[in-house]
């Protein structure tokens, strides 16, 4: 089960890291993005900073290999080793991630909703959703350059333990179509 979750986590990164070239515009630098995060459980932390996202839409591949992925990065402005990554991935969605609530569904073959917490100072790395808990990303507004919303995840660590992370984000980024 843990190997399958890790594969689902890495799949969107691999799919959307392909393509692009020197002629593409760079990601916009965050100037007015923000987030607030709260972590409780085996790790306790509250932090804020700037939020960035990448929204990739693949529609040029054979059936079953297309989809949309939204990855949101939230990095602690006072501790660059503390980071939250949020991801929504939908296979066969060639129109992009829309406003709405995206819930984690165990062993889903059509979508993946993921929340990850890492802190280099404490060697914390949490990514496995705890069954029976609410694990979701809520998108309240999305454009090609900005996404707003909130999240709530209860996840277990690679080395054991459990945390709950909640917060809001207003992220700047880019949407790409391939």
C-alpha positions in Angstrom: 0.0 0.0 0.0 2.8 2.4 0.9 4.7 1.7 -2.3 1.5 2.3 -4.3 0.9 5.7 -2.6 4.5 6.7 -3.4 4.1 5.7 -7.0 0.9 7.8 -7.3 2.8 10.7 -5.7 5.7 10.6 -8.1 3.6 9.9 -11.3 2.3 13.5 -11.6 5.8 14.9 -11.1 7.2 12.7 -13.9 4.3 13.4 -16.3 4.5 17.1 -15.9 8.3 17.5 -15.8 8.6 16.5 -19.5 8.5 19.0 -22.2 9.1 22.7 -22.3 12.1 24.5 -23.7 14.2 27.6 -23.5 11.6 29.6 -25.3 9.0 29.2 -22.6 8.4 32.1 -20.1 9.8 31.5 -16.7 7.5 31.1 -13.6 6.4 34.5 -12.3 8.2 35.5 -9.1 5.7 35.7 -6.2 5.0 39.2 -5.1 1.7 39.1 -3.4 1.1 35.4 -2.8 0.6 34.0 0.7 -0.3 31.1 2.9 -0.9 30.1 6.5 -0.1 26.7 7.8 -0.8 24.8 11.0 0.7 21.4 11.8 -0.3 19.4 14.9 0.3 15.9 16.2 3.8 14.4 16.4 5.1 17.7 14.9 3.8 21.0 16.0 4.3 24.1 13.8 2.6 27.3 12.6 4.2 29.2 9.7 3.5 31.4 6.7 5.2 32.6 3.6 4.8 32.9 -0.2 2.9 30.2 -2.2 3.7 29.1 -5.7 1.9 26.7 -8.1 2.3 24.9 -11.4 -0.9 23.8 -13.2 -0.1 21.4 -16.1 -2.6 20.2 -18.7 -1.6 17.3 -20.9 -3.8 16.6 -23.9 -1.4 15.5 -26.6 -0.8 11.9 -25.5 -2.6 8.7 -26.2 -5.9 8.0 -24.3 -5.3 7.2 -20.7 -2.0 9.3 -20.6 -3.6 12.7 -20.6 -4.6 14.7 -17.5 -4.4 17.8 -15.4 -2.2 18.3 -12.4 -2.0 21.2 -9.9 1.0 21.3 -7.6 1.1 24.0 -4.8 4.3 24.6 -2.9 4.2 26.3 0.6 7.6 27.1 2.1 8.2 28.5 5.5 9.7 32.0 5.0 11.8 31.6 8.2 12.9 28.0 7.7 13.4 27.0 4.1 13.7 23.4 5.2 10.0 23.3 6.3 7.7 22.8 3.3 4.2 21.6 2.4 3.4 20.3 -1.1 -0.2 19.9 -2.2 -1.3 18.1 -5.4 -4.4 17.4 -7.3 -4.0 15.0 -10.3 -6.9 13.9 -12.6 -6.3 11.4 -15.3 -8.2 12.1 -18.6 -9.1 15.7 -17.4 -7.9 17.8 -20.4 -9.6 21.0 -19.4 -7.7 21.7 -16.2 -8.4 21.6 -12.5 -11.5 23.7 -11.6 -12.9 25.2 -8.4 -14.2 22.6 -6.1 -13.4 20.2 -3.3 -10.9 17.4 -4.1 -10.9 14.5 -1.6 -8.3 11.8 -1.2 -9.7 8.5 -2.4 -7.7 5.4 -1.5 -6.5 3.4 -4.6 -8.2 5.7 -7.1 -7.2 5.0 -10.7 -8.6 8.3 -12.0 -7.4 10.9 -9.5 -4.9 11.6 -6.8 -5.1 14.2 -4.0 -1.9 14.4 -2.0 -0.5 16.5 0.9 3.1 16.2 2.0 4.9 17.8 4.9 8.7 17.8 5.3 11.0 19.5 7.8 14.7 19.0 7.3 15.5 20.2 10.9 13.6 17.3 12.4 13.9 14.8 9.5 10.1 14.8 9.4 8.5 13.5 6.2 4.8 12.8 6.2 2.8 11.8 3.1 0.6 8.8 3.7 -3.1 9.8 4.3 -4.6 8.2 7.4 -7.7 6.1 6.5 -10.9 7.3 8.0 -9.8 11.0 8.1 -10.7 14.0 5.9 -7.9 14.6 3.4 -8.8 17.3 0.9 -7.9 20.4 -1.0 -10.5 23.0 -1.6 -10.0 25.3 -4.6 -12.1 28.4 -4.2 -10.6 30.4 -7.2 -8.3 29.4 -10.0 -6.9 31.3 -13.1 -3.9 30.7 -15.3 -1.7 32.7 -12.8 -3.4 32.4 -9.4 -5.0 29.8 -7.3 -6.7 30.2 -3.9 -8.1 27.7 -1.4 -7.6 25.7 1.7 -6.5 22.2 2.7 -6.9 19.7 5.5 -4.8 16.4 5.7 -4.1 13.9 8.4 -1.1 12.0 7.2 1.4 9.5 8.6 5.1 9.6 8.4 7.6 7.4 6.6 9.2 6.6 10.0 5.9 6.5 11.8 3.9 9.1 13.6 0.9 11.2 12.5 0.2 14.8 11.9 -2.7 17.0 10.9 -2.0 20.0 8.7 -4.5 22.7 7.8 -4.3 26.1 6.2 -5.1 28.5 3.4 -3.2 29.6 0.3 -3.2 32.3 -2.3 -0.6 31.1 -4.8 0.9 32.7 -7.9 2.2 30.5 -10.7 1.7 29.3 -14.2 -0.6 27.1 -16.2 0.9 25.1 -19.1 -0.7 23.0 -21.8 1.1 20.3 -23.8 
